[in-house]
Amino acid sequence: MLKSGVKHWNAWRLKNKSAKLFFANAVLSDANLKGADLAEADLSKANLRRADLSGANLGEANLWGADLCDTNLQEASLWGADLCRAELLDANIRGANLWQANLTGANLQNVGLQGASLWEANLSGADLRGANLQGANFEGANLQGADLRGANLTGADLSKANVRGAHLWRADLRSVKSFYKTELDADMLFQIKPAWPEKLATVRSSETVDWLLDKTLLAEVKKPEWCGWRN
């Protein structure tokens, strides 16, 4: 049914909302699943290598250990999805919604995550070496112990994220949009504070959602006695 085409699949899914979708270990490499409704599907350890899942609905899907290398997930909805230990090497995840997704220990080397939203996502221990994270939203995300060596963080939002123990060698911290209330290791905090204190005081406006520099907060951050956020 799934391989018969997305149009037929989505029509069937619309009529069978309560059906359990079990595709664990399925071989779906190179499949055209663009825009497919696969919400809550069990795709654990499935082979989705090079598949086109752009615009697909994978909300709360189980993709534990799935092979998503070179897969196109651009603009896909992956909110709440379980991608623990998934292989996403060289995947295109631009503009995808990964709100509260579980990416613990996932291989995200060289992925394109430009403009993706990873609000409160769990990326602890994830491998993000060489990843393009330009403009990505990591607000409240868990990046504890993640490997971000050589990652492009231009314009990335790391506010309220936990980056303790993260590996950031050759990652350009000065290009990060915001470190507001970010959980930082002491050495990282004292690297950022003297060089780019404004990044610790850059916040989103509650009214317009635009970025602004909180000058009152900036003055506080610049004080010699200021040594981080209070819990």
WOQUITA-V447147 format. One record per residue. RES is the residue in one small letter. SS is DSSP state (@ for helix, = for strand, . for the rest). BURIAL is I if it has 24 or more other C-alpha atoms within 12 Angstrom, else O. Layout:
res & ss & burial
RES & SS & BURIAL
RES & SS & BURIAL
This chain:
res & ss & burial
m & . & O
l & @ & I
k & @ & O
s & @ & O
g & . & O
v & @ & I
k & @ & O
h & @ & O
w & @ & I
n & @ & I
a & @ & O
w & @ & O
r & @ & I
l & @ & O
k & @ & O
n & . & O
k & . & O
s & . & O
a & . & O
k & . & O
l & . & I
f & = & O
f & . & I
a & . & O
n & . & O
a & . & O
v & = & O
l & . & I
s & . & I
d & . & O
a & . & I
n & = & I
l & . & I
k & . & I
g & . & I
a & . & I
d & = & I
l & . & I
a & . & I
e & . & I
a & . & I
d & = & I
l & . & I
s & . & I
k & . & I
a & . & I
n & = & I
l & . & I
r & . & I
r & . & I
a & . & I
d & = & I
l & . & I
s & . & I
g & . & I
a & . & I
n & = & I
l & . & I
g & . & I
e & . & I
a & . & I
n & = & I
l & . & I
w & . & I
g & . & I
a & . & I
d & = & I
l & . & I
c & . & I
d & . & I
t & . & I
n & = & I
l & . & I
q & . & I
e & . & I
a & . & I
s & = & I
l & . & I
w & . & I
g & . & I
a & . & I
d & = & I
l & . & I
c & . & I
r & . & I
a & . & I
e & = & I
l & . & I
l & . & I
d & . & I
a & . & I
n & = & I
i & . & I
r & . & I
g & . & I
a & . & I
n & = & I
l & . & I
w & . & I
q & . & I
a & . & I
n & = & I
l & . & I
t & . & I
g & . & I
a & . & I
n & = & I
l & . & I
q & . & I
n & . & I
v & . & I
g & = & I
l & . & I
q & . & I
g & . & I
a & . & I
s & = & I
l & . & I
w & . & I
e & . & I
a & . & I
n & = & I
l & . & I
s & . & I
g & . & I
a & . & I
d & = & I
l & . & I
r & . & I
g & . & I
a & . & I
n & = & I
l & . & I
q & . & I
g & . & I
a & . & I
n & = & I
f & . & I
e & . & I
g & . & I
a & . & I
n & = & I
l & . & I
q & . & I
g & . & I
a & . & I
d & = & I
l & . & I
r & . & I
g & . & O
a & . & I
n & = & I
l & . & I
t & . & I
g & . & I
a & . & I
d & = & I
l & . & I
s & . & I
k & . & I
a & . & I
n & = & I
v & . & I
r & . & I
g & . & O
a & . & I
h & = & I
l & . & I
w & . & O
r & . & O
a & . & I
d & . & I
l & @ & I
r & @ & I
s & @ & I
v & . & I
k & . & I
s & = & I
f & . & I
y & . & I
k & . & I
t & . & I
e & = & I
l & . & I
d & . & O
a & @ & O
d & @ & O
m & @ & I
l & @ & I
f & @ & O
q & @ & O
i & @ & I
k & @ & I
p & @ & O
a & @ & O
w & . & I
p & @ & I
e & @ & I
k & @ & I
l & @ & I
a & . & I
t & = & I
v & = & I
r & = & O
s & . & O
s & . & O
e & . & O
t & . & O
v & . & O
d & . & O
w & = & O
l & = & O
l & = & O
d & . & O
k & @ & O
t & @ & O
l & @ & O
l & @ & O
a & @ & O
e & @ & O
v & @ & I
k & . & I
k & . & O
p & . & O
e & . & O
w & . & O
c & . & I
g & . & I
w & . & O
r & . & O
n & . & O
